[in-house]
Amino acid sequence: MAENQMKLEESFERLDQILAGLERPEVSLEDSFALYQEGMKLLKLCNDSIDKVEKELIILGENGEPDEL
């Protein structure tokens, strides 16, 4: 799971870089579009990864894991 989290964190870092690139006024329309497409792909991967973890947590909760006091 640590590897998935690291990949997710790396994806967020890359998304930050993409946003910074899109904000630069000297970026061409073609480059902006390429950055946008890359960002959308990363967002989908991030959402899929988060959904997977959420589903695993739901399954753990349904299996009746004992609560720690």
N, C-alpha and C positions, 0 to 999 in steps of 0.2 A: 504494500500500500504506500510506503514511503516513496517508491519510484513514481507512482501515479501522482502523488502530491507534488513532487519535484517537477514533473512534466507540466502539471497544471500551473505551478508558480512560474515556470519558464514561459509558458504560454501567456500568462498575464504580463510578464515583463516585455515580451515581444509585442503584445497589444499596445502597451504604453509607448514603445518605440514607433509603432505604426501611427498612433495618434499624433505623436510629435512630428513625424514626417508629413502627415496630412496637413498639419497646421503651418508648415513652411510655405511662404508665398512663392518661392522659386520652383516648387515641384510642378512638373508638367502634368497636363491632364491625363496622359497615358500612365505616368508613374502613380498618380493619385488613384487611378482606377485599379492598377495592379495592387497597390497597398490596401485599398478597400476590399478587394477580393480575398487577399491573404487574411485580412482581419476578420472577415465573415467566416472563413474556414476555421480560423482559430476559435472564434466564438462558438461555433457549432461543436468543436471538439471539447471545449471547456464545459459547455452545457451537457454534453453526453457524459462526460466524466463525473460531473456533479450529480446528474440523474442516477448514474450507476451506484454511487456511494449512498444516495438517499434510499434507493431500493434495497441495498444491503442492510441499511439501518432498520428499515421497516421489517425486513425478514427477521433480523435479530430480535426485534421487539415482539414479533408474533410468536417466536419460538419459546417465549416465556423465560427469558434469561432472568435469573434471580436478581432482585434489586439489592444493592449493597447499602447497608445502614451505617 
